[in-house]
Amino acid sequence: MNIEKLRLQEDKDWKKHWKKWGPYLTERQWGTVREDYSTSGNAWGNVTHHEARSKAYRWGEEGIAGISDHNQKLCIAWAFWNGKDPMLKERLFGLTGPQGNHGEDVKELYYYLDSTPTHSYMKMLYKYPQQEFPYQELLKENGRRTKNDPEFELMDTGVFDKDEYFDIFLEYAKNDIEDIVAKATIHNRSDKEETIWVIPTIWFRKTWFTGHEPFMPKLSLLDKNNVKAYNPKSGNYFFSFEGEPDIKFCDNETNREKLYQIPNEKNYLKDGINDYVIHKNEEAVNPENSGTKASAIYKITIPAKGEASVKFRMTHYYVETAFNHCDEIIYDRKRDADEFYAEVQARVKDEDMKNVQRQAYAGMMWGKQFYYYNVERWLEGDPGRYSPPKERKKGRNSDWRHLYNFDIISMPDKWEYPWYAAWDLAFHCVPLSRIDPEFAKSQLVLLLNEWYMHPNGQIPAYEWNFSDVNPPVHAYAVQRVYQIDKKMNGGKGDQEFLERCFHKLMINFTWWVNQKDSDGKNIFEGGFLGLDNISVIDRSHAHHYKGKLEQADATSWMAMFSLNMMRISLDLCEFNKTYQYTSIKFLEHFLYIAGAMNNISGESISLWDDEENFFFDVFHLPGKEPKVMKVKSIVGIIPLFAVESIRLDMFDSLPDFKNRMEFFLKEKPKLAALVSSWIQPGFEKRRLFSLLRGHRMKSILNKMLDPQEFLSDYGIRSLSKHHEEKPYSVRINGDHLTIKYTPGESDSLMFGGNSNWRGPIWFPINHLIIESLRKFDYYYGGEFSIEYPTGSGNYLTMDLIARELSLRCIKIFLKDENGNRPVYGKHKKFQEDPHFKDHILFYEYFHGDNGSGLGASHQTGWTGLVAEMIHKYYKSSKKPTDNAEAIFRIQ
């Protein structure tokens, strides 16, 4: 067992809390729902980026490469100044939802390069322009552009064109759980001498005004390079700064006069360090060298193409010789990280794949965030403080008063989406389970706890609207993580985890049945289901058109949910045979859903269309014939996900479950005939449960694998390319609605226009397609082939098609035969510059034709699934191709 695995074991066994300190600061606390105390609910406008340096937050803290303890009492981050900007670079800049032509978007360049699961070693890179940061140009140009224009990025401003920037590598290394060395290595990439201010900053989150912690923590200067941090609950911490920096203090308090034109309560405010450095204002910092925020200010002049470094060390006890072994500690922890990932990546042969996979894992590790949100306190206000406006008591999230979040949570993107999202998190846990199964399991349990899940059984979606509906993929993730952990643990499954999740998922399943099947027909109306603008109409507001939308995807997600729950029940039968009765329950749900999809309410209305051989939504208008919405989208492929292949010997050990199956075969033959038959045994007597019998499965796969429809060189598109030349149009209540294949950024205003399901490639959907194909292949035992690509005359087994689709997704990030990575499109500097080309950004989604990255640039959350794709590709029983040229072969 390598050293990092020993740390993970010690943390799991509560021997040493190695994860107490980690990258738990968000990258954007301003503009979040939690900090919004406006009457209108305009979170983006209530606290802006410009105001953030002067505003003390209520619910969390932000910073560049920020770390904190797991309760975020004490925070550490880096700030910089190039001598030209109007403010310190204390936080990452980006556009709000209304400012961006495609919604909110961070406008900075930074990369997560490495992290172990215990954060014993972490590394990231921040690229800081030497010329004045183009804040106004980014705002003005993006404000001018329309939905039909691309986003205007920091690289487009030209600030990097002459290499006039600093590469700032930021590292953390733990000598012990609360003995941490931090280092900034600054490279001057320009051909002339440049000066930079490097400002490591420590501060306490403001907890002393909430009524819970009336005492005041304190930072104070011990000597020229040592600061003491004292909190009555956690005791003393000592910060030793290398050299002789200018150490200044202020308080983490709001500058009320600047923001609200009312008198300040304190003298030395949150923006004090900023005003001291930028404006040389000596009165902005405390002459007594104490406060709740402190910075060590280094002014460093670096020669052309040269480098410099800044180090500091945090300990829980005073160390006189703090810097004697700092470089050695960093070196040792980097070596530990290399040993850990060498084992994780033992099967991966391609070096470029290793680089991509390790950075994907790093992004997921850096994506952890302390998330604090007590909805009732947020609605009612803090004792003795200003009361929130009365309008909010019936506004956003007012029906989630029970919700109390105070945890480390895996985020989709700590700038763009610095709040958890239920279905994103489910996908995060699959690759996370490969490197830290305990964290993955704890995350899945977390959202099922009573203080998260609504009393009615709904899982919270995300802070903008906890009541929104995400696809029910939590059971899938629970079952998948259980199986991964079981295999890694020598075949011993975590019964407590699986059982605990299962009982809560039963409640969530009941919520779906009661709330989203309004007529009790086993046809579901899930709303937009996180697929944003995939339809011609806003699926969350179908009532706007005075009708009701019966969704092929919502219904298929529920069929998948049913099979996931059946499979979990069968897994639990290993410990307790009583669970075979819940297996029966979910099998019957699955069968009734299958029946309903083919004959809604016995009215001969089907979600399957025999003309197009595809699944579509059906829209009902009072007094009119149902309207089949013939949009060829991922909605029609999602039925593929409802599949399980199970060994016959499992049934033989569960006689009541087996008898109930036989009852359905005998008494309900029409219902049983709608799904893949379990009468006919597959390879090694396996049985298949699927919504798709042979003809329908082949029909869907033929469309999915057709380059003129869904198959891109980089994965499966979310909308058929068929709609590029032939947009789908429909008239509903006088409105003429059209949907067209749009492979890049969204041209729709739905959901703020900041994502697009009308053509681009999304990793979670591609991952589930690949997983489903493997389940089909498991049943067929490699004996079933289908044409790939459609029209090519070549036939491959389902497993080989799954591997080929994996390669298409993986190659988005890999160098092609010209040394270019598709993810970076035509950006020459990203592709060719040695200081850019091997650093990877994991975007939210990808262009349906050329694979370039779009949306949130750091959404390593579910795009981190690429790490799992690489793992499964090299774990395949068939020998994978190792050379890069063959990797880029598209059959």
Buried (B, 14 or more C-beta within 10 A) or exposed (E): EBBBBBBBBBBBEEEBBBBBBBBBBBBBBBBBBBBBBBEEBEBBBBBEBBBBBBBBBBBBBBBBBBBBBBBBBBBBBBBBBBEEBEBBBBBBBBBBBEBBBBBBBBBBBBBBBBBBBBBBBBBBBBBBBBBBBBBEBBBEBBEEBEEEBBBBBBBBBEBBEEBBBBBBBBBBBBBEBBBBBBBBBBBBBBEEEBEBBBBBBBBBBBBBBBEEBEEBBBBBBBEEBBBBBBBEEBEEBBBBBBEEBBBBBBBBBBBBEBBEEEEBEBBBBBBBBBBBBBEEEEEBBBEEBBBBBBBBBBBBEBEEEEBBBBBBBBBBEEBEEBBEBBBEBBEBBBEBBBBBBEEBBEEBEBEBBBBBBBBBBBBBBBBBBBBBBBBEBBBBBBEEEEEBBEEBEEBBBBEBBEBBBEBBBBBBBBBBBBBBBBBBBBBBBBBBBBBBBBBBBBBBBBBBEEEBBBEEBBBBBBBBBBEBBBBBBBBBBBBBBBBBBBEEEEEEBBBEBBBBBBEBBBBBBEBBBEBBBEEEBBBBBBBBBBBBBBBBBBBBEBEEBEBBBBBBBBBBBBBBBBBBBBBBBBBBBBEEBEBBBBBBBBBBBBBBBBBBBBBBEEEEBBBBBEEBBBBBBBBBBEEEEBBBBBBBBBBBBBBBBBBBBBBBEBBEEBEEBBEBBEEBBEEBEEBBEBBBBBEEEBBEEBBBBBBBBEEBBBBBBBBBBBBBBBBBBBBBBBBBBBBBEEBBEBEBEEEEBEBBBBBBBBBBEBBBBBBBBBBBBBBBBBBBBBBBBBBBBBBBBBEBBBBBBBEEEEEBBBBBBBBBBBBBBBBBBBBBEEEBBBBBBEBEBBBEBEBBBBBBBBBBBBBBBBBBBBBBBBBBBBBBBBBBBBBBBBEBEEEBBEEBEEBBEEE
